[in-house]
Amino acid sequence: MEEEKYSYRRLPEAYYYEFFSKGPKGTVKKVVRYRLIEEFPKRIYNLGFGDWDDERGDVDDKIATNNADRQKVLATVADTVIDFTKQHPAAFVFAQGSTASRTRLYQMGIAAFWQEIGPVFEVAAYYKGEWLPFEKGKNYEAFLIKRK
């Protein structure tokens, strides 16, 4: 994936990455967090992503920053998936947007870079109550990603 992306910092004690979006709204701290949601029979990690909220001391995955850098932010999040799965090659990463439109945005990113993603990752997509291999052109509800 040759998209421009932000540099990020990975915290070794947690499955946590942070970077800063820069644009007309200023500099905004973004956080990508991987949380173990199932251990057996597969180690599945939820990909959580959003803006850091200092008041709550947590990630806000519903805010829309609109900092005119969406592609760069998405490319950075995708790069954390690559890094995380290099560190944890047996892990499955579950990705679902906090809204249907955000899930659709993830789907569009997967479809746009399918030539790069397909050879490296198995991507299953949740559609009408079942997990299926990812195909372009369907509106999926969630994704499950694993290194081949």
C-alpha positions in Angstrom: 0.0 0.0 0.0 1.8 3.1 -1.2 -0.7 5.7 0.2 0.7 8.5 2.2 0.3 7.8 5.9 1.2 9.3 9.3 4.0 8.0 11.4 2.7 6.4 14.6 3.9 5.2 17.9 3.2 1.7 19.1 3.1 1.2 22.9 4.7 -2.1 23.7 2.7 -2.9 26.9 -0.6 -2.6 25.1 -2.0 -3.3 21.7 -2.2 0.5 21.2 -1.0 2.8 18.4 -1.3 6.6 18.4 -0.7 9.2 15.7 -1.6 12.8 15.0 -3.9 14.0 12.2 -3.0 17.4 10.9 -5.3 19.7 8.9 -7.6 22.7 8.9 -9.1 21.6 12.3 -5.6 21.6 13.8 -3.7 18.6 15.2 -5.9 15.8 16.5 -4.6 12.7 18.4 -5.9 9.5 16.9 -5.8 6.1 18.6 -6.0 2.6 17.2 -6.5 -0.1 19.9 -6.6 -3.9 19.5 -8.6 -5.6 22.2 -8.8 -9.4 22.7 -12.5 -10.3 22.4 -12.2 -14.1 21.9 -9.4 -16.4 22.9 -10.7 -19.9 21.9 -10.8 -21.4 19.3 -9.4 -18.3 17.6 -7.6 -15.3 19.1 -9.8 -12.5 17.8 -8.9 -8.8 18.4 -11.3 -6.0 17.9 -9.9 -3.0 16.0 -11.0 0.1 17.8 -10.2 3.5 16.3 -11.1 7.1 16.9 -10.0 10.5 18.3 -8.5 10.7 21.8 -10.9 12.5 24.3 -8.8 14.0 27.1 -11.9 14.7 29.2 -13.0 11.1 29.2 -9.5 9.6 29.0 -10.6 7.3 26.3 -11.2 7.0 22.5 -14.3 8.6 20.9 -15.1 6.4 17.9 -18.2 8.5 16.9 -16.7 11.9 16.3 -16.0 13.1 12.8 -12.9 15.2 12.8 -13.2 16.3 9.1 -9.5 17.3 9.0 -9.3 16.9 5.2 -6.9 13.9 5.6 -9.3 10.9 5.5 -7.2 8.8 3.1 -4.0 9.4 5.0 -5.8 8.5 8.3 -7.3 5.3 6.8 -3.9 4.4 5.3 -2.3 4.8 8.7 -5.0 2.6 10.4 -4.4 0.0 7.7 -0.7 0.1 8.4 -1.3 -0.6 12.1 -3.2 -3.8 11.0 -0.1 -4.8 9.0 2.2 -4.1 11.9 -0.1 -5.8 14.5 -0.5 -8.9 12.4 3.3 -9.1 11.9 3.7 -9.0 15.7 0.8 -11.5 16.2 0.6 -13.6 13.0 -2.1 -16.0 14.4 -4.4 -13.2 15.4 -7.7 -12.5 13.7 -8.6 -8.8 13.5 -12.3 -7.9 13.7 -13.3 -4.6 12.1 -16.6 -2.9 12.2 -17.3 0.8 12.0 -19.2 2.5 14.8 -21.8 3.4 12.2 -22.9 1.8 8.9 -21.2 4.5 6.9 -17.9 3.9 8.7 -18.1 0.2 8.0 -18.8 1.1 4.4 -15.7 3.3 4.4 -13.6 0.3 5.6 -15.2 -1.8 2.9 -14.3 0.8 0.2 -10.7 0.8 1.5 -10.4 -3.0 1.3 -11.9 -3.0 -2.2 -9.6 -0.2 -3.4 -6.5 -2.0 -2.2 -7.6 -5.6 -2.8 -4.6 -6.3 -5.1 -2.3 -5.6 -2.2 -4.5 -7.1 0.5 -5.6 -10.3 -1.1 -2.2 -12.0 -1.4 -1.3 -11.2 2.2 -4.5 -11.5 4.1 -7.6 -13.7 4.3 -10.6 -11.4 4.6 -14.0 -12.7 5.7 -17.0 -10.5 5.6 -20.2 -10.7 7.5 -23.2 -10.6 5.2 -26.8 -11.5 6.0 -26.0 -13.6 9.1 -22.9 -15.5 7.8 -19.2 -15.1 7.3 -18.2 -15.3 3.6 -15.0 -14.6 1.7 -14.8 -10.9 0.8 -16.0 -9.9 -2.6 -16.3 -6.4 -4.1 -19.8 -5.1 -4.6 -21.6 -6.2 -1.4 -22.5 -4.1 1.6 -21.0 -6.0 4.5 -21.6 -5.5 8.2 -18.1 -6.4 9.5 -14.8 -7.9 8.6 -12.4 -10.5 9.9 -8.8 -10.3 8.8 -5.9 -12.7 9.2 -2.5 -13.1 7.7 -2.2 -16.0 5.2 
